[in-house]
Amino acid sequence: MQESITLARVESLLEDLSYPVSRRDAATSLDGVTVLMADGNADLGELVRNCLTSEFTDAKDLYYELNNAMPIEALGEPGQSDGDA
């Protein structure tokens, strides 16, 4: 899947997967989805691979785990100022 999405759309994209889903199957399904972050981007499939849980029962389960796997660059949205001048 080749697509670019913002952080705000990640949770709704996760709802499209069939649950329960293994970490490996979820990562494979999400390979090629680029998450646009405040300072850079990341492949969603790779972020799922970095999760510790081996199987997810639902989209919320995966979303919460992804929040722990997100790099610091994920904070905010693309183009958002952090207040520095």
C-alpha positions as a printed Julia matrix, in Angstrom:
85×3 Matrix{Float64}:
  0.0     0.0    0.0
  1.58    3.29  -1.08
  0.0     6.19   0.75
  0.94    9.18   2.92
 -1.17   10.03   5.95
 -1.01   12.37   8.93
 -0.94   11.11  12.51
 -4.58   12.07  12.84
 -5.54    9.43  10.26
 -3.54    6.51  11.68
 -6.26    5.24  14.01
 -8.93    5.15  11.28
 -6.55    3.29   8.96
 -5.92    0.67  11.65
 -9.67    0.04  11.85
 -9.53   -1.34   8.28
 -7.49   -4.37   9.39
 -9.18   -7.67  10.36
 -8.75   -8.47  14.06
 -7.29  -10.26  15.84
 -4.14   -9.67  13.8
 -0.54  -10.65  14.41
  2.14   -7.98  14.56
  3.75   -9.47  11.44
  0.52   -9.48   9.4
 -0.38   -5.94  10.5
  3.11   -4.69   9.6
  2.94   -6.35   6.18
 -0.49   -4.81   5.5
  0.77   -1.35   6.48
  4.11   -1.44   4.63
  4.41    1.53   2.31
  2.12    3.79   4.33
  4.14    6.88   5.16
  3.14    8.68   8.35
  3.84   12.41   8.06
  5.13   13.69  11.36
  5.92   17.11  12.75
  9.61   16.61  11.96
 10.04   13.88   9.36
  8.12   10.74   8.49
  8.13    6.99   9.06
  6.81    3.83   7.44
  3.78    2.6    9.39
  4.63   -1.04   8.75
  8.07   -0.51  10.27
  6.54    1.22  13.3
  4.26   -1.79  13.84
  7.29   -4.1   13.63
  8.81   -2.11  16.52
  5.82   -2.87  18.77
  6.35   -5.38  21.56
  2.96   -7.1   21.42
  2.79  -10.16  19.14
 -0.99  -10.02  18.46
 -3.56   -7.24  18.59
 -7.19   -7.84  19.53
 -8.56   -4.63  17.99
 -7.59   -1.31  16.42
 -7.38    0.48  19.78
 -4.98   -2.16  21.08
 -2.68   -1.63  18.08
 -3.06    2.17  18.22
 -2.04    2.35  21.89
  0.96    0.11  21.23
  1.96    2.28  18.25
  1.95    5.37  20.44
  4.74    3.76  22.44
  6.69    2.91  19.28
  6.46    6.39  17.73
  9.68    8.4   17.58
  9.89   11.83  19.22
  9.53   13.37  15.75
  5.91   12.22  15.76
  4.81   14.94  18.18
  2.53   17.45  16.51
  1.53   17.64  12.85
  3.59   18.56   9.77
  4.27   22.3    9.6
  3.25   22.88  13.2
  5.48   25.35  15.01
  6.96   24.38  18.33
  7.06   28.04  19.33
 10.72   28.69  18.49
 11.37   31.82  16.48
